[in-house]
Amino acid sequence: MATTAQLRPAADPADDITESFGGAANVAHLRRVARDFRTDTITMPTDAQVAYAAQASRGDDVEGEDATTTALEERIARLAGKEAALLCLSATMCNALAVRSHLMQPPHSIIVDARAHTFKNEVGGAALFSQATSHALTPKNGLYLVREDIEPELQLGYDVHTAPTRLIMLEDTLNGVVVPTGEVERIAAMAGAHGIPLHVDGARVWNSAAALIARDGGVQDEAGLGAALAGILAPYATASLCLSKGLGAPLGSALVGDRKVIERARWFRKAFGGAWRQSGHVAAQADWALTHHFPRLAATHELARALADGLRAAGCTILAPVDTNMVFFDAAPLGLSFDRVKAALAALDEPITLGSNRLVVHHQTSPRAVADIVETIKALAASVSEEEAAKVRSQKPAELGYR
Ligand SMILES: *Cc1c(COP(=O)(O)O)cnc(C)c1O
């Protein structure tokens, strides 16, 4: 497959858009994307990425005859240190397939973090597709579950009143925090003794890998990624890896695990209506993203840290460690409500979009927008009335997690 030249990283995507992005309307949209902090799914495929996809194979993946799709699955399995991978439409689908593939016949239950995407934002899929009860736990450390949170909550044996625990589902990163592998290993050792496997919703586990490589002074390349990712995923039986979040594929997510579980998932994917035919162009855009966008994640983490430092210096509270590309902030110490901040940023000449108190940096985020957020909050804080500030400070504090 021919590749085009690697994209030159722009100093500021909003100032220096060197590509056409498929036309003027898309370039205008990209300028908004560069100032949009709602999530990292909103990045725009580049011309080089789309051109690369035009060279993809055009075989039928349901028959196992699409070379580009198969090659991507093999590449992701290798990076993840697992036997096999399955390319799917979305991370939600991968998580649903993982639950369905691990579980057999009810009664059964799964353990999840109460703030997890799988529990809060996937339409109750575990109940819908797998007839599973979810036991949602809140970690005592406020950040991620550890063995001591989970062990007392396991439903074991054949007590007729309970639905036995058959799966533990974690998330990494969770709220932008890298979950320590040592803690996951402790959970896996405990659960393994009861025959309970672990699945991780690793929609942003690429960010965890990039953060670990940066921490250890490694190189953000294929070998560096493979070593970091395989280490992170070793305690898990299965993992879902989103290709459209930070990496910036237009769609797609991969489920990895051993050959047997992926074979079951492939079967259920067909039943869910998710088996796709000429999927090569989808796989190719994801493959391009892995090669060319993964190395940019570390820079998104640096930009997120700069944002957090600026907000902290302005007087905001930062609610979680900024390990990766997310900043959870609370401007209440300045007497500012979230709605006030959001409205002021939306009213700028070049508007900035916030969704919640979770600010997400992606590889097309403008550093200038980061500076504008901090400056706008400082200006608002200087003009807020005592009366309004007192009202804001008396309200319930902002929380970590999905809205
Ligand atoms: C976005 C997200 C998902 C779901 O991804 P889709 O591709 O939108 O289905 C799952 N888990 C986490 C942690 C996410 O952030």
The ligand as an SDF file (V2000), in Angstrom:
LIG
                    3D

 15 15  0  0  0  0  0  0  0  0999 V2000
  -16.2360    7.0400   24.0920 C   0  0  0  0  0  0  0  0  0  0  0  0
  -16.0530    5.9170   25.0270 C   0  0  0  0  0  0  0  0  0  0  0  0
  -16.6340    4.6750   24.7830 C   0  0  0  0  0  0  0  0  0  0  0  0
  -17.5910    4.4310   23.6440 C   0  0  0  0  0  0  0  0  0  0  0  0
  -17.0710    4.7350   22.4190 O   0  0  0  0  0  0  0  0  0  0  0  0
  -17.9990    4.7400   21.1230 P   0  0  0  0  0  0  0  0  0  0  0  0
  -17.0270    4.4790   20.0460 O   0  0  0  0  0  0  0  0  0  0  0  0
  -18.6170    6.0830   21.0990 O   0  0  0  0  0  0  0  0  0  0  0  0
  -18.9970    3.6600   21.2660 O   0  0  0  0  0  0  0  0  0  0  0  0
  -16.3710    3.6550   25.6650 C   0  0  0  0  0  0  0  0  0  0  0  0
  -15.6020    3.8400   26.7370 N   0  0  0  0  0  0  0  0  0  0  0  0
  -15.0300    5.0160   27.0120 C   0  0  0  0  0  0  0  0  0  0  0  0
  -14.1720    5.1450   28.2160 C   0  0  0  0  0  0  0  0  0  0  0  0
  -15.2370    6.0980   26.1670 C   0  0  0  0  0  0  0  0  0  0  0  0
  -14.6770    7.2680   26.4570 O   0  0  0  0  0  0  0  0  0  0  0  0
  1  2  1  0
  2  3  1  0
  2 14  2  0
  3  4  1  0
  3 10  2  0
  4  5  1  0
  5  6  1  0
  6  7  2  0
  6  8  1  0
  6  9  1  0
 10 11  1  0
 11 12  2  0
 12 13  1  0
 12 14  1  0
 14 15  1  0
M  END
$$$$
